[in-house]
């Protein structure tokens, strides 16, 4: 059973892994097993690995810190439908493919999306899903 309540996006994950999680209390949430990651977030995050050793260390650290949820086929269908809705509103360029799939995964898993990317607010305006901003409030 997965105890996670949050799915972390790359925008928040990069800050978390830099070591500021204790400043915002997310270190405690992670220690309690409340934060998960998913494969597409990991792929995006490790794009910035500096070497194979850096990537291997990062993967090991992430496996110790976060829970894990899969991206199932329904997430791609949901992302497609959300993109369609955004297109009808003229807002489809406000959210990229990775963000749409991560948001769909959180929504389908019943998790709050932990992020630091305004694109998710556009997505949530369509989906109504729960979001949590990582770090200080907007603009601070």
C-alpha positions, 0 to 999 in steps of 0.5 A, spaced: 500 500 500 502 506 498 501 512 503 503 517 499 498 523 499 503 528 494 506 526 487 512 531 486 513 534 479 520 536 477 519 543 478 519 541 486 523 535 486 529 539 483 528 544 489 527 538 494 534 535 492 538 541 492 536 541 500 531 546 502 526 541 504 527 542 511 525 550 510 518 548 508 517 542 512 517 537 506 523 533 509 518 531 514 513 529 509 518 525 505 520 521 511 513 519 513 512 516 506 507 522 504 511 524 497 511 519 491 515 520 484 513 517 478 517 515 472 516 521 467 518 525 473 524 521 474 526 521 466 525 529 466 529 530 472 535 525 470 536 529 464 540 534 468 545 528 471 552 530 470 554 523 469 552 516 470 555 516 477 551 522 478 545 519 475 546 513 479 547 516 486 540 520 484 536 514 483 539 511 489 537 517 493 530 518 490 528 510 492 530 512 499 526 518 500 520 517 495 514 513 494 513 511 487 507 511 483 506 508 476 504 512 470 498 507 467 495 508 460 489 512 462 494 518 464 495 519 457 488 519 455 487 524 460 492 528 458 490 528 451 483 530 453 485 536 458 490 538 452 484 538 448 480 542 453 486 547 454 486 548 446 478 550 446 480 555 451 486 557 447 491 555 453 494 549 450 501 552 450 501 553 457 502 546 459 507 541 456 506 534 454 510 532 461 506 536 465 500 534 462 502 526 464 504 528 471 498 532 472 494 526 469 497 521 474 496 525 480 489 526 478 488 518 477 492 516 483 488 521 487 494 525 489 495 532 490 500 535 485 506 538 489 509 543 484 513 549 483 510 551 476 504 555 474 503 551 468 499 546 473 494 552 475 492 552 468 491 544 468 487 544 474 483 550 472 480 544 467 481 538 471 479 541 478 485 537 481 488 538 488 495 542 487 500 544 493 505 549 491 512 547 493 516 553 497 514 560 499 507 563 496 507 565 489 511 572 488 515 571 495 
